[in-house]
Amino acid sequence: MVPSIHGTIMAEYFALAFDSTALRMSCDVEGIPIQSPRPTMSKTSAVSNPKPRLSKTVVLIGLMGAGKTSVGRRLAEMLGVEFVDADSEIEEAAGCTIADFFERFGEEEFRRGEERVIARLLKNPPCVLATGGGAYMSGDTRAVISGHGLSLWLKADLDVLYERVARRSGRPLLETDDPRSTLEDIMKVRYPVYAGADLTLQSYRGPIEKTVEQAYQTIIDYIAETDGAAQ
Ligand code: S3P
């Protein structure tokens, strides 16, 4: 049975801890191959153009293995803003890994903390924010993202996702007898919801530089098309 932390001192601790303002960078690279330590920038993008001034946080959403952290870190560099990883923030606030948190307190408690952390992060100055795969499934989180952020769905095929998640453990939802079919089931439920994101970008197999470049260009185009609404 999953222990409940409600009605205990722990409940107060977690509520406070999840609202902590500490920021830290994630070390998760999701096993995605990287050709060079820094993103390659084409002549038509960040090299020749000044960095856009974001007035909204770019919120990366997508399934486990989509590349949110790896792409997000490089995208933030190109946009000249901070990169923040919601899962790392949760781990920092809870003082344990996500896998440990799931084991000790269960998914429901994790989701509550995740909502609080993301709502708090979206009050900060604009940045690139990578969210865990389940975060966008919360109606409250979708509402707060649509109010304060620009959502970008990194969409990927099952084969690509599975190849990537298979390289790293620590994802409690995939600790099943058949993680590939679990991932497929999750995908079926989540993809229709992810489709509500402001922007969608296909994340392909291979080095991430191309995806980073396309993400950057997609954001720049969106800003231009919306006539400054996101800057
Ligand atoms: C989850 C995804 C994970 C993490 C947690 C739950 C999910 O993040 O938040 O294990 O529900 O899809 P990544 O998408 O960064 O792996």
Boltz pocket constraint, residues with backbone or C-beta under 6 A from the ligand:
constraints:
  - pocket:
      binder: B
      contacts: [[A, 62], [A, 63], [A, 64], [A, 65], [A, 68], [A, 87], [A, 98], [A, 131], [A, 132], [A, 133], [A, 134], [A, 135], [A, 170], [A, 171], [A, 172], [A, 173]]
      max_distance: 6.0
